[in-house]
């Protein structure tokens, strides 16, 4: 698609249009204008047209005969045109428009008996048009629709070839609609069930309390979405007749239970029950033999049936912030499960059977309920991501060191209680396979990390009480980042890290000296920011490579000679001055002008 500025002579004046020329001869007019038949006479083969605003004016007889695709945003409520007939139109898209019931554009736009697609997006309609002239319609979409008195034409029942129907209400408060109701499926239950070829039905954000039982007659339906229908309280038993269904989405509804017939959906691959009132699943859920994805996020569910273990193809199980209290032992039978989210639930202990999840790649255990991990965690040989943000796990089992596939181990905000040597005990020596370790918000005064022979990256962040950091036997460490540890005064064993390439320390206001860095021959970046007590010394000077960078900023006490052979950026260090290719914008300077609270918010974004 080629963009250009097109000059058109209208009434002796030069008018410029910003256009897009499509491969098949289409135009996009992005400026408002009244278009005449004379102007379109110069485009006899035009097939694609997109308008924003404007109007059609004049006699269009024998014009736009090759028209196939027409999109109009902010179309007028009254077309100033006669003899317009889009007899070959295939796709019609109208958006952000107020269209009256007797709109004079319906006749020309629906003239083609072979019209296939109609999209009406954010259109204020009092009633839908009569679809009797376009019986070959395949796709009909009403999206973000908020009419004053909505009526769906009964002619929709004649669209026997319709494959996709979407009625999606605008997600705004009903009080802002002057008391107007949303589309109600109860207006057209029998009409919709006549659409035997329908494969996708989305009725989202509608004001309905139940789904009509005749929905079971749509045997070819593969997608059914009822999300955001906040008054919907139950599904009919006939839902089990939808044997071709692949996707069922009832997210953010008031459904309290699923019918037993749900187990008859043998082809169902994805089921979203998030933000519902469902407290338990029926035993028949074990019959969903094709299910790949089960979402119970923020639901009221408290337990899972033992039959959950029959879902042999299940790959993703989401229970984030649900009311689930425990997992059944059969959870270990989910041999295909790759991702499980148990963050911020009511679960206090994981069953030993969890070690049977031989395909598990991602395990999320965020929250403060779980206090320990079972020894069988070491059997999860394929596990790559273990997240325990805000956890209260006091120690990790030795078997965790057997997780050879584990990537970064996230221990953000790990709270340790009554542990004398916080890192040696909870992080056993078998963690020698870890490549990346992130430690955050530890409450102890000393952290000692040792025997992690394969560790390449280490982050220590937001440890408000940390005074001493010990880093023994980390000879392969390449990247060390220390941030927001205001009481840190000592970093031990840093000089032994022969492989260190990146050392970045920020907002450690108590540290006065760094260990000797002159032997770190592979160091290519040294960054020091907002370390206000730090003083420079010749022993602290590293042997940076010619391609290395020294970046110093907001260090009030830093002074001394900086070797000329280094590439340096020095900013807001009053005893060193300004030096190097300084950025035009400094986040620290900007935040300091906004006050300390704004700075802290920015740090934790």
DAVENBEL-V500318 format. One record per residue. RES is the residue in one letter. PHI is phi in whole degrees, -180 to 180 (999 if undefined). NEAR is the number of other C-alpha atoms within 8 Angstrom. Layout:
BEGIN
res=RES phi=PHI near=NEAR
res=RES phi=PHI near=NEAR
END
This chain:
BEGIN
res=X phi=999 near=6
res=X phi=-110 near=6
res=X phi=-94 near=8
res=X phi=-157 near=8
res=X phi=-100 near=8
res=X phi=-107 near=8
res=X phi=-103 near=8
res=X phi=-126 near=8
res=X phi=-90 near=8
res=X phi=-128 near=7
res=X phi=53 near=4
res=X phi=81 near=5
res=X phi=-111 near=6
res=X phi=-88 near=8
res=X phi=-118 near=8
res=X phi=-107 near=8
res=X phi=-121 near=11
res=X phi=-88 near=12
res=X phi=-123 near=12
res=X phi=-124 near=12
res=X phi=-95 near=12
res=X phi=-85 near=10
res=X phi=-59 near=6
res=X phi=-106 near=6
res=X phi=82 near=10
res=X phi=-118 near=13
res=X phi=-131 near=11
res=X phi=-119 near=11
res=X phi=-100 near=13
res=X phi=-101 near=9
res=X phi=-120 near=9
res=X phi=-71 near=8
res=X phi=-167 near=7
res=X phi=-91 near=8
res=X phi=-96 near=10
res=X phi=-102 near=10
res=X phi=-65 near=12
res=X phi=-62 near=6
res=X phi=-66 near=8
res=X phi=-76 near=11
res=X phi=-65 near=8
res=X phi=-83 near=6
res=X phi=-125 near=7
res=X phi=-67 near=10
res=X phi=-105 near=8
res=X phi=-61 near=11
res=X phi=-118 near=12
res=X phi=-124 near=13
res=X phi=-146 near=12
res=X phi=-124 near=11
res=X phi=-117 near=11
res=X phi=-128 near=12
res=X phi=75 near=12
res=X phi=79 near=13
res=X phi=-153 near=11
res=X phi=-102 near=11
res=X phi=-129 near=12
res=X phi=109 near=9
res=X phi=-95 near=10
res=X phi=-105 near=12
res=X phi=-63 near=8
res=X phi=68 near=5
res=X phi=-110 near=10
res=X phi=58 near=13
res=X phi=-74 near=10
res=X phi=-97 near=10
res=X phi=-59 near=14
res=X phi=-118 near=10
res=X phi=-132 near=11
res=X phi=-137 near=12
res=X phi=-123 near=10
res=X phi=-138 near=12
res=X phi=-100 near=11
res=X phi=59 near=12
res=X phi=-74 near=14
res=X phi=-75 near=11
res=X phi=-78 near=9
res=X phi=-143 near=7
res=X phi=-77 near=10
res=X phi=-93 near=8
res=X phi=-140 near=10
res=X phi=-129 near=9
res=X phi=59 near=7
res=X phi=-86 near=10
res=X phi=-144 near=12
res=X phi=-91 near=13
res=X phi=-72 near=10
res=X phi=-116 near=11
res=X phi=-66 near=15
res=X phi=-113 near=11
res=X phi=-126 near=11
res=X phi=-124 near=12
res=X phi=-130 near=11
res=X phi=-119 near=14
res=X phi=-146 near=13
res=X phi=49 near=11
res=X phi=-137 near=13
res=X phi=-98 near=11
res=X phi=-113 near=11
res=X phi=-71 near=8
res=X phi=-61 near=9
res=X phi=-100 near=4
res=X phi=-56 near=9
res=X phi=-79 near=8
res=X phi=-92 near=8
res=X phi=-64 near=8
res=X phi=-57 near=8
res=X phi=-63 near=11
res=X phi=-75 near=11
res=X phi=-105 near=12
res=X phi=-71 near=11
res=X phi=-79 near=13
res=X phi=-68 near=10
res=X phi=-101 near=11
res=X phi=-58 near=13
res=X phi=-109 near=11
res=X phi=-135 near=11
res=X phi=-131 near=11
res=X phi=-117 near=13
res=X phi=-120 near=11
res=X phi=-110 near=13
res=X phi=53 near=13
res=X phi=-106 near=14
res=X phi=-85 near=12
res=X phi=-114 near=14
res=X phi=-84 near=12
res=X phi=-155 near=10
res=X phi=-79 near=10
res=X phi=-72 near=7
res=X phi=-82 near=8
res=X phi=-95 near=12
res=X phi=-64 near=9
res=X phi=-89 near=9
res=X phi=-128 near=14
res=X phi=-74 near=12
res=X phi=-96 near=12
res=X phi=-60 near=14
res=X phi=-107 near=10
res=X phi=-130 near=12
res=X phi=-134 near=12
res=X phi=-128 near=12
res=X phi=-115 near=12
res=X phi=-118 near=13
res=X phi=51 near=11
res=X phi=-99 near=14
res=X phi=-138 near=12
res=X phi=-79 near=10
res=X phi=-80 near=10
res=X phi=-141 near=8
res=X phi=-69 near=11
res=X phi=-138 near=8
res=X phi=-101 near=9
res=X phi=-60 near=10
res=X phi=-65 near=7
res=X phi=-66 near=9
res=X phi=-63 near=12
res=X phi=-69 near=10
res=X phi=-86 near=10
res=X phi=-83 near=14
res=X phi=-68 near=11
res=X phi=-97 near=12
res=X phi=-62 near=14
res=X phi=-105 near=10
res=X phi=-139 near=12
res=X phi=-128 near=12
res=X phi=-130 near=13
res=X phi=-125 near=12
res=X phi=-120 near=13
res=X phi=-75 near=13
res=X phi=-68 near=10
res=X phi=-85 near=6
res=X phi=-127 near=5
res=X phi=-64 near=6
res=X phi=-63 near=9
res=X phi=-63 near=6
res=X phi=-86 near=7
res=X phi=-103 near=10
res=X phi=56 near=6
res=X phi=79 near=7
res=X phi=-75 near=9
res=X phi=-79 near=10
res=X phi=-79 near=11
res=X phi=-54 near=10
res=X phi=-119 near=10
res=X phi=-59 near=10
res=X phi=-62 near=8
res=X phi=-72 near=6
res=X phi=-132 near=10
res=X phi=-65 near=11
res=X phi=-70 near=7
res=X phi=-67 near=10
res=X phi=-67 near=10
res=X phi=-70 near=11
res=X phi=-78 near=9
res=X phi=-84 near=14
res=X phi=-65 near=11
res=X phi=-93 near=11
res=X phi=-64 near=14
res=X phi=-111 near=10
res=X phi=-135 near=12
res=X phi=-130 near=12
res=X phi=-121 near=12
res=X phi=-121 near=13
res=X phi=-113 near=13
res=X phi=74 near=14
res=X phi=-91 near=14
res=X phi=-95 near=12
res=X phi=-134 near=12
res=X phi=-101 near=8
res=X phi=-156 near=10
res=X phi=-95 near=12
res=X phi=-64 near=8
res=X phi=-57 near=9
res=X phi=-66 near=10
res=X phi=-60 near=12
res=X phi=-66 near=11
res=X phi=-80 near=9
res=X phi=-85 near=13
res=X phi=-64 near=10
res=X phi=-92 near=12
res=X phi=-67 near=14
res=X phi=-110 near=11
res=X phi=-134 near=12
res=X phi=-132 near=12
res=X phi=-122 near=12
res=X phi=-124 near=13
res=X phi=-63 near=12
res=X phi=66 near=11
res=X phi=-84 near=16
res=X phi=-72 near=11
res=X phi=-98 near=10
res=X phi=-70 near=13
res=X phi=-111 near=10
res=X phi=-159 near=12
res=X phi=-107 near=10
res=X phi=-71 near=10
res=X phi=-61 near=10
res=X phi=-67 near=11
res=X phi=-60 near=12
res=X phi=-69 near=12
res=X phi=-81 near=10
res=X phi=-80 near=15
res=X phi=-68 near=11
res=X phi=-97 near=11
res=X phi=-64 near=14
res=X phi=-107 near=10
res=X phi=-132 near=12
res=X phi=-127 near=12
res=X phi=-125 near=11
res=X phi=-121 near=15
res=X phi=-58 near=12
res=X phi=60 near=12
res=X phi=-119 near=16
res=X phi=-103 near=12
res=X phi=-62 near=13
res=X phi=-101 near=10
res=X phi=-157 near=10
res=X phi=-102 near=11
res=X phi=-70 near=9
res=X phi=-60 near=10
res=X phi=-68 near=11
res=X phi=-59 near=13
res=X phi=-70 near=12
res=X phi=-82 near=10
res=X phi=-83 near=15
res=X phi=-66 near=10
res=X phi=-99 near=12
res=X phi=-61 near=15
res=X phi=-110 near=10
res=X phi=-140 near=11
res=X phi=-133 near=12
res=X phi=-110 near=11
res=X phi=-114 near=15
res=X phi=-65 near=12
res=X phi=57 near=12
res=X phi=-109 near=15
res=X phi=-94 near=12
res=X phi=-64 near=13
res=X phi=-102 near=11
res=X phi=-160 near=10
res=X phi=-101 near=12
res=X phi=-69 near=9
res=X phi=-60 near=10
res=X phi=-66 near=11
res=X phi=-61 near=12
res=X phi=-65 near=12
res=X phi=-81 near=11
res=X phi=-80 near=15
res=X phi=-69 near=12
res=X phi=-104 near=11
res=X phi=-64 near=14
res=X phi=-109 near=10
res=X phi=-137 near=11
res=X phi=-125 near=13
res=X phi=-111 near=12
res=X phi=-119 near=15
res=X phi=-60 near=12
res=X phi=59 near=12
res=X phi=-87 near=16
res=X phi=-90 near=12
res=X phi=-62 near=14
res=X phi=-109 near=11
res=X phi=-142 near=12
res=X phi=-112 near=12
res=X phi=-71 near=10
res=X phi=-61 near=10
res=X phi=-67 near=11
res=X phi=-60 near=12
res=X phi=-68 near=12
res=X phi=-80 near=10
res=X phi=-81 near=14
res=X phi=-66 near=10
res=X phi=-102 near=12
res=X phi=-61 near=14
res=X phi=-109 near=10
res=X phi=-130 near=12
res=X phi=-129 near=13
res=X phi=-108 near=12
res=X phi=-132 near=16
res=X phi=-55 near=12
res=X phi=58 near=11
res=X phi=-85 near=15
res=X phi=-95 near=11
res=X phi=-58 near=14
res=X phi=-104 near=10
res=X phi=-157 near=12
res=X phi=-105 near=11
res=X phi=-73 near=10
res=X phi=-61 near=10
res=X phi=-68 near=11
res=X phi=-59 near=13
res=X phi=-71 near=12
res=X phi=-84 near=10
res=X phi=-82 near=15
res=X phi=-69 near=11
res=X phi=-98 near=12
res=X phi=-63 near=15
res=X phi=-112 near=10
res=X phi=-142 near=12
res=X phi=-137 near=13
res=X phi=-109 near=11
res=X phi=-119 near=14
res=X phi=-66 near=11
res=X phi=58 near=12
res=X phi=-100 near=14
res=X phi=-96 near=10
res=X phi=-70 near=12
res=X phi=-105 near=9
res=X phi=-150 near=9
res=X phi=-92 near=11
res=X phi=-70 near=9
res=X phi=-63 near=9
res=X phi=-66 near=10
res=X phi=-63 near=12
res=X phi=-66 near=12
res=X phi=-82 near=11
res=X phi=-79 near=14
res=X phi=-69 near=12
res=X phi=-103 near=11
res=X phi=-64 near=14
res=X phi=-108 near=10
res=X phi=-128 near=11
res=X phi=-131 near=13
res=X phi=-113 near=12
res=X phi=-124 near=14
res=X phi=-66 near=12
res=X phi=113 near=13
res=X phi=-107 near=10
res=X phi=-82 near=11
res=X phi=-77 near=14
res=X phi=-111 near=11
res=X phi=-154 near=9
res=X phi=-108 near=11
res=X phi=-72 near=9
res=X phi=-62 near=10
res=X phi=-69 near=11
res=X phi=-59 near=11
res=X phi=-70 near=12
res=X phi=-84 near=11
res=X phi=-83 near=14
res=X phi=-64 near=10
res=X phi=-97 near=12
res=X phi=-62 near=14
res=X phi=-111 near=10
res=X phi=-132 near=13
res=X phi=-121 near=13
res=X phi=-110 near=11
res=X phi=-131 near=13
res=X phi=-63 near=12
res=X phi=60 near=11
res=X phi=-85 near=16
res=X phi=-118 near=12
res=X phi=-67 near=13
res=X phi=-85 near=10
res=X phi=-157 near=8
res=X phi=-105 near=11
res=X phi=-69 near=10
res=X phi=-58 near=9
res=X phi=-66 near=12
res=X phi=-65 near=12
res=X phi=-70 near=13
res=X phi=-83 near=10
res=X phi=-82 near=14
res=X phi=-71 near=9
res=X phi=-91 near=8
res=X phi=-65 near=13
res=X phi=-90 near=9
res=X phi=-57 near=12
res=X phi=-94 near=12
res=X phi=-92 near=12
res=X phi=-118 near=13
res=X phi=-61 near=11
res=X phi=60 near=11
res=X phi=-71 near=15
res=X phi=-100 near=12
res=X phi=-109 near=12
res=X phi=-120 near=5
res=X phi=56 near=4
res=X phi=-116 near=7
res=X phi=-71 near=4
res=X phi=-116 near=9
res=X phi=-60 near=12
res=X phi=-94 near=9
res=X phi=-63 near=11
res=X phi=-76 near=9
res=X phi=-73 near=10
res=X phi=-111 near=9
res=X phi=-66 near=11
res=X phi=-63 near=11
res=X phi=-71 near=11
res=X phi=-77 near=12
res=X phi=-69 near=11
res=X phi=-88 near=13
res=X phi=-70 near=14
res=X phi=-97 near=10
res=X phi=-142 near=11
res=X phi=-126 near=13
res=X phi=-118 near=13
res=X phi=-117 near=14
res=X phi=-142 near=13
res=X phi=60 near=12
res=X phi=-71 near=14
res=X phi=-97 near=10
res=X phi=-95 near=10
res=X phi=-86 near=8
res=X phi=-137 near=11
res=X phi=-123 near=12
res=X phi=-122 near=12
res=X phi=-115 near=10
res=X phi=-147 near=11
res=X phi=67 near=10
res=X phi=-91 near=14
res=X phi=-65 near=10
res=X phi=-100 near=11
res=X phi=-64 near=15
res=X phi=-109 near=10
res=X phi=-133 near=11
res=X phi=-136 near=13
res=X phi=-115 near=11
res=X phi=-124 near=11
res=X phi=-137 near=13
res=X phi=59 near=10
res=X phi=-95 near=14
res=X phi=-67 near=11
res=X phi=-101 near=12
res=X phi=-65 near=16
res=X phi=-113 near=10
res=X phi=-125 near=12
res=X phi=-124 near=12
res=X phi=-105 near=12
res=X phi=-129 near=12
res=X phi=-85 near=11
res=X phi=60 near=9
res=X phi=-108 near=14
res=X phi=-66 near=9
res=X phi=-99 near=12
res=X phi=-63 near=14
res=X phi=-111 near=10
res=X phi=-139 near=11
res=X phi=-127 near=12
res=X phi=-125 near=12
res=X phi=-123 near=11
res=X phi=-138 near=11
res=X phi=56 near=11
res=X phi=-119 near=15
res=X phi=-66 near=12
res=X phi=-102 near=12
res=X phi=-64 near=14
res=X phi=-124 near=10
res=X phi=-144 near=10
res=X phi=-120 near=11
res=X phi=-95 near=10
res=X phi=68 near=10
res=X phi=-66 near=10
res=X phi=-68 near=10
res=X phi=-86 near=9
res=X phi=-85 near=12
res=X phi=-67 near=11
res=X phi=-97 near=11
res=X phi=-64 near=14
res=X phi=-112 near=10
res=X phi=-128 near=12
res=X phi=-131 near=12
res=X phi=-129 near=11
res=X phi=-125 near=12
res=X phi=-142 near=12
res=X phi=54 near=11
res=X phi=-119 near=15
res=X phi=-74 near=13
res=X phi=-96 near=12
res=X phi=-72 near=13
res=X phi=-107 near=8
res=X phi=-141 near=10
res=X phi=-100 near=10
res=X phi=-62 near=11
res=X phi=-63 near=11
res=X phi=-111 near=13
res=X phi=-67 near=10
res=X phi=-95 near=9
res=X phi=-87 near=14
res=X phi=-70 near=10
res=X phi=-94 near=10
res=X phi=-66 near=16
res=X phi=-116 near=11
res=X phi=-147 near=13
res=X phi=-129 near=11
res=X phi=-118 near=11
res=X phi=-131 near=12
res=X phi=-137 near=12
res=X phi=58 near=11
res=X phi=-107 near=16
res=X phi=-75 near=12
res=X phi=-101 near=12
res=X phi=-71 near=15
res=X phi=-117 near=9
res=X phi=-86 near=10
res=X phi=-143 near=7
res=X phi=-66 near=5
res=X phi=-70 near=9
res=X phi=-78 near=12
res=X phi=-72 near=10
res=X phi=-82 near=12
res=X phi=-92 near=10
res=X phi=-67 near=14
res=X phi=-69 near=10
res=X phi=-62 near=7
res=X phi=-97 near=7
res=X phi=-82 near=11
res=X phi=-137 near=12
res=X phi=-109 near=11
res=X phi=-124 near=12
res=X phi=-122 near=13
res=X phi=-154 near=11
res=X phi=56 near=11
res=X phi=-117 near=16
res=X phi=-69 near=12
res=X phi=-97 near=10
res=X phi=-72 near=13
res=X phi=-151 near=8
res=X phi=123 near=7
res=X phi=-86 near=4
res=X phi=-107 near=5
res=X phi=-55 near=5
res=X phi=-68 near=5
res=X phi=-75 near=5
res=X phi=-86 near=12
res=X phi=-82 near=11
res=X phi=-126 near=11
res=X phi=-125 near=13
res=X phi=-122 near=14
res=X phi=-144 near=11
res=X phi=58 near=10
res=X phi=-115 near=15
res=X phi=-59 near=7
res=X phi=-88 near=8
res=X phi=-112 near=9
res=X phi=84 near=9
res=X phi=-99 near=9
res=X phi=-158 near=9
res=X phi=93 near=8
res=X phi=-82 near=6
res=X phi=-82 near=8
res=X phi=-69 near=5
res=X phi=-70 near=4
res=X phi=-128 near=5
res=X phi=-115 near=7
res=X phi=-61 near=6
res=X phi=-67 near=7
res=X phi=-64 near=7
res=X phi=-66 near=9
res=X phi=-68 near=12
res=X phi=-64 near=9
res=X phi=-72 near=6
res=X phi=-91 near=9
res=X phi=105 near=8
res=X phi=-64 near=8
res=X phi=-67 near=7
res=X phi=-64 near=9
res=X phi=-64 near=12
res=X phi=-66 near=8
res=X phi=-64 near=8
res=X phi=-66 near=8
res=X phi=-64 near=6
res=X phi=-103 near=5
res=X phi=-71 near=4
END
